Amino acid sequence: MRGVEAALLVLSQVREGRFASEVIRGMADSMKASDLTLASTLVYATLRRLLLWKEVYSRLLKPPAGGLSRLAEDALCVGTAGMLELRNFAPKVLVNALVQALKEGGDERGARLLNAVLRRVSEEGAGLLATIGSSGNWRDQALYAGIPAWVATIWRNSFGDDAKGLLRMARIRPYSSFRVLPEEEMNSVIDQARSKGLRCWPSPLVSSGLRMSSTIYPGNFPGYSEGLSTPQTEGSMMIGELMKEVYRGGPILEMCSGRGIKTGHLMGLFPGVALECMEMSPRRISSAQRELRRLRHGDLPDFSQGDALQLSPRRVPGLISLDAPCSGSGTWSRHPEGKWRLTAEKIDSLASLQKSLLKRAVSLVEPGGVVVYSTCSLMKTENEGVVAEVLSEDPSLVERPFAFTSKHMRKGRPWGVYIWPELPWLDGFYAAAILKRSGGKDVDR
Ligand SMILES: C[S@@+](CC[C@H](N)C(=O)[O-])C[C@H]1O[C@@H](n2cnc3c(N)ncnc32)[C@H](O)[C@@H]1O
């Protein structure tokens, strides 16, 4: 399949509720690498600022055309994004491929319209984009950044002037980052990567982190098949390092272990410490087990499948990592489809689940132990709002503040810290550590 055709196919699957990254991964074996890269570039450029592209082409549709097919809408978005964002792309080649795809899909009217509209985009689109980008209007700024206006307003109410920074950061293109463990292998992995012409260097932020100046399919990165390198964002690695900072001893419980990305990191950070994992999804548990076998850390942790609100750990944990299900609003540059699916009701229902999970976590941790609550969300309702409710209900719980070790950390108000997504390797995260006092015993061990 050719790149443009594949991009349209991915977008149709995203409409059905799938993640672009998952669909693209599924195509990897059956497509040429150059076509896959093209498809992926077009899909992400389109999804990151979907409403902006719709706005631009709609303003240039004269007269406005109703009843566009979904394929035609997607093709118009891809064409507008490709022409206005991907400068080194030959517009004619893109337009011809999109017209062809519409004709093959039986949409002759859409093909004619697309041709006409994209000609206008090539003539007037850049000017229109510049007008929206320089507008002082908050809605236009959100549109230009590719953030739903209602979310931008929540950020402005939560973070004041810093919300403008978040809108700027939303436009940063993410690059690949890897965790390399054991850390002694860092230089050898970097040497192998450089010998393949890949630019990479150690992260100054996290000890086992490695940065690239591009993106790569993880399986093609050196050390992957030997279990030495794992794709992980630096924000996520920083959460592991914060856990190390507040760990006071005892077994560790991961209450929502997902596909095991943090699990592998924890096994590297806490060698020999008993680790237990809970996770609702059987598929994610299988992925996590595959991932941990690939990493060759030794014995796998104990996994329990089910609802962490109901399950009980086999050993009383001294540290619980609760990496809660969340809106993912800190990861939108990597998973842009999430922002167009989120609703205010969804945030409220997530916050209610997060509070229940955190209450369960503090009930399970041993007296004197710590719960690290984390999300990859930039919504206060899912972060400080959750911590506030849980702390207010139990006087034996206190915050255990983190040291500020990075300029990319922002103080939560008043609890926890944010990791600000201001670099191509950093997703946005939030973390707060809660200490369960044990009367006299809760001094640092
Ligand atoms: C943010 S993800 C965890 C990511 C994981 N920590 C990692 O770094 O790879 C949240 C996970 O919570 C799981 N989950 C949601 N509700 C749950 C529940 N009630 N009990 C257990 N797991 C749950 C989801 O299936 C999802 O895998």
The ligand as an SDF file (V2000), in Angstrom:
LIG
                    3D

 27 29  0  0  0  0  0  0  0  0999 V2000
   -2.1000    4.6990   32.6900 C   0  0  0  0  0  0  0  0  0  0  0  0
   -2.3560    3.0360   32.3340 S   0  0  0  0  0  0  0  0  0  0  0  0
   -0.9970    2.2660   33.1340 C   0  0  0  0  0  0  0  0  0  0  0  0
    0.2760    2.3670   32.3620 C   0  0  0  0  0  0  0  0  0  0  0  0
    1.4160    1.5710   32.9630 C   0  0  0  0  0  0  0  0  0  0  0  0
    1.6590    1.9490   34.3350 N   0  0  0  0  0  0  0  0  0  0  0  0
    2.6970    1.7690   32.1520 C   0  0  0  0  0  0  0  0  0  0  0  0
    3.4920    2.6680   32.4770 O   0  0  0  0  0  0  0  0  0  0  0  0
    2.8670    1.0230   31.1750 O   0  0  0  0  0  0  0  0  0  0  0  0
   -3.6980    2.6150   33.3810 C   0  0  0  0  0  0  0  0  0  0  0  0
   -4.0490    1.1420   33.3690 C   0  0  0  0  0  0  0  0  0  0  0  0
   -5.0590    0.9340   34.3530 O   0  0  0  0  0  0  0  0  0  0  0  0
   -5.8460   -0.1580   33.9450 C   0  0  0  0  0  0  0  0  0  0  0  0
   -7.0870   -0.0930   34.7580 N   0  0  0  0  0  0  0  0  0  0  0  0
   -8.1420    0.7250   34.6210 C   0  0  0  0  0  0  0  0  0  0  0  0
   -9.0370    0.5360   35.6290 N   0  0  0  0  0  0  0  0  0  0  0  0
   -8.5110   -0.4240   36.4090 C   0  0  0  0  0  0  0  0  0  0  0  0
   -8.9500   -1.0740   37.6000 C   0  0  0  0  0  0  0  0  0  0  0  0
  -10.1300   -0.7500   38.1680 N   0  0  0  0  0  0  0  0  0  0  0  0
   -8.1740   -2.0410   38.1240 N   0  0  0  0  0  0  0  0  0  0  0  0
   -6.9960   -2.3790   37.5490 C   0  0  0  0  0  0  0  0  0  0  0  0
   -6.5290   -1.7970   36.4260 N   0  0  0  0  0  0  0  0  0  0  0  0
   -7.2710   -0.8400   35.8650 C   0  0  0  0  0  0  0  0  0  0  0  0
   -6.0090    0.0690   32.4620 C   0  0  0  0  0  0  0  0  0  0  0  0
   -6.3270   -1.1530   31.7940 O   0  0  0  0  0  0  0  0  0  0  0  0
   -4.6350    0.6070   32.0800 C   0  0  0  0  0  0  0  0  0  0  0  0
   -3.8030   -0.4160   31.6240 O   0  0  0  0  0  0  0  0  0  0  0  0
  1  2  1  0
  2  3  1  0
  2 10  1  0
  3  4  1  0
  4  5  1  0
  5  6  1  0
  5  7  1  0
  7  8  2  0
  7  9  1  0
 10 11  1  0
 11 12  1  0
 11 26  1  0
 12 13  1  0
 13 14  1  0
 13 24  1  0
 14 15  1  0
 14 23  1  0
 15 16  2  0
 16 17  1  0
 17 18  1  0
 17 23  2  0
 18 19  1  0
 18 20  2  0
 20 21  1  0
 21 22  2  0
 22 23  1  0
 24 25  1  0
 24 26  1  0
 26 27  1  0
M  CHG  2   2   1   9  -1
M  END
$$$$
